[in-house]
Amino acid sequence: MNILLVAPPDETQAMLGAGRELIQNHEPLGLLYIAAVARNKGHDVSIIDAHTESLDLVQIQTRLLAARPDILGFSVLTCNGTPAYELGRWAKANLPGALVVLGNIHASIYARQYLAHGCCDAVVHGEGEEPFLALVEHRRDGRTFGDIPAISFRDPQGRVVRTPPDRYLVEDLTRLPRPARDLVDMRRYPSNPLSNQIFVGGPRKMSRPMFTSRGCRYSCVFCVVNQKPRFDSPARVVDEMEMLEKEFGAGHAAIMDPCCMEDQERMLAICAEIRRRRLKIKWGCDTRASHITSELVRAMAGANCFDLSFGMESGVQRLMDAVQKGLTIPQIIRAVAIVKGHSEIRLGGLFMLGLPGETHADSLETIRFAKSLSLDMAQFSLCTPYPGSSLFETLRGQGRIDTGLRPDGGLDTSVWKRYSAYISFTGLDPIWVHPEQTPAQLKALQKRAQREFHLRPSQILRHASRLRPGNIGKALRILKDAFI
């Protein structure tokens, strides 16, 4: 079967404004995993990363018409939910022989609407490798879809059917092939020196993303990945690092999993294997402050760990408890002290303003707390109830958030562009603000946090190396739109 997988264009200009310069572009690993699984079964697979290629809808449509795929798959997040909606409807009208499949979190939440509005033939719920492959092979063999797990589809009578379970999980990650990175032009993903990523490499020192685990056992109400954690083996993790270094010339591996350090023995084994192979590639990851120990930090530093980022969220314990973070302020302070006391690892803090119940004074305390810590970088996002999070479901049930669904069954996809953690850098208002604050107050607080943290002399000196002749103009636009 001829399969074409597409990462649709997104609405970064509307959703992020100047904040788009703070985001690092990475190859679409989710699609590349699916591509690898399908290719291993003998299917012909290609990829279009429309976002990174800066393709508009007409350009994508031209590419789709030229490809004439048997199977067309779109990865749908909230940021590209509207373009995916439009492309899906176009594909169903103009590629009548193609099976159109949507996947990823946003498509899963709005599966019934995407199907009812003629955007696709099926939606995959959860991790897509095996359900997508089943759809491909059922279509090839002329079989119906009712026995495929964790999908939604329209039956011959036009009814939307959803099969159990609620979402599919790959239980054994060691069975998955490596993502098919050869299907995209890796030169399109250079390191962005102005991004929130701490690692800054030159032209020959790119950062490449990778996953070493899936899921997260914690239940933060703003998160969309609360599911059973599963871990790849230390040997396979280091195999991929070695491949990134030797085959793709990467100087840094950005580990994207939320809890890669949860299994401390596994992380120690990964570090030992990196040292045994004498790899030079640097790496970094996000983790929880509660996972930090001096033994781990020393082992990681000795295995080329360059950067860590902690999800710190707030400087107010009451708010941390309200969002079920499962973390205390003293744990954060202790973890920062351990990292800085036992290594030279760069440390970033991920903070969130506008949490449920947060007052203006609480926001100021979070900003003060961030400045009190020995951090090399801080990110201040706005609490956004993304579709798929328990906070979104709570607010949807209470009628306190605009989901785009209308009483007459219509769907207004234009509201999705307001689901952005960097909305203050645009002219739009956040999709939701707790009654304790107004949209204008919260947007001003985000800019204040940026100014107070990043415009201190120590921070300006620390990041002076990011400024090169070619990006001074971008830096000035960020200062104007994101800080003032």
Protein Blocks (a to p, Z undefined) as FASTA:
>chain_A
ZZddddddddkllmnmmmlmmpccdddfklmmmmmmmmmnopacddddfklnopafklmm
mmmmmnopabdcddddfklmmmmmmmmmmmmmmmmmbccddedjklmmmmmmmmmnopaf
bdcehjfklmmmmmmmmmmnopafklpghiadddfkopacddddfbdcdfblmlpccddf
klpcfklmcccfkbmbfbdcdfklccddddfbecjfbfcfkbckbccdddddfklmmmmm
mmmmmmnopabdcdfbfklmmpmmlmmmmmmmmmmnopabdcdddddfklpcfklmmmmm
mnopabdcddekpacfklmmmnonopafklmmmmmmmmmmmcccdcdddddehiehiafk
lmmmmmmmmmmpccfbdcdddddddehiaklmmmmmnopacehiafkopacfklmmmmcf
klmmpcbdcfbdcfkbcfklmmmmmmmmmmmmmmgfklmmmmmmmpcfklmmmmmmmmmm
mmZZ
